[in-house]
Amino acid sequence: MHIVLIEPEIPGNTGNIARLCAATGIELHLVRPLGFSTDDKHLKRAGLDYWHLVKVHYHDNFDQVLQEYPDHKFYYCSTKAPHAHTEVNYGHDDMLVFGKESAGIPEEILNAHWESCVRIPMIEDARSLNLSNAVAVVAYEALRQQNFASLAEKGPGLRMWNK
């Protein structure tokens, strides 16, 4: 699976998303311009020591993503979308697309792919969720639908600290 961030602005959000990608094996795509440097200390701090587990792709624009992945199914996550994120069937190689924190996915992209737009249900007065939270909600729904394939089936168990 792939997460695509179009022009992310806040390094902490991107770092949190990178950590999610590391823990789940999801590939991360960052579409320029970025609102931060990739060596930003906040970006690195949020991702902690997981960066070596993340496959990160950089793209100069969103059209480049579409051209490089023509056979992939894309889902565009937006508060304006017609379908709930739980109403679609996600595949193992799908692209989950999110827009920048201040504006979301550009309307021309949403309009061009309207039937593939999904939203996270919220109360009417809520404008949106934090980007890293929204990515986690949609990504884990997609992973759940795939029975969490390739993820650990159980935790390491309790560690006895005082033996």
Beta strands, then each sheet from edge to edge (+ up, - down):
strand 1: 2-6
strand 2: 27-31
strand 3: 56-59
strand 4: 74-77
strand 5: 83-84
strand 6: 95-98
strand 7: 117-119
sheet 1: 3+ 2+ 1+ 6+ 4+ 7+ 5+
end
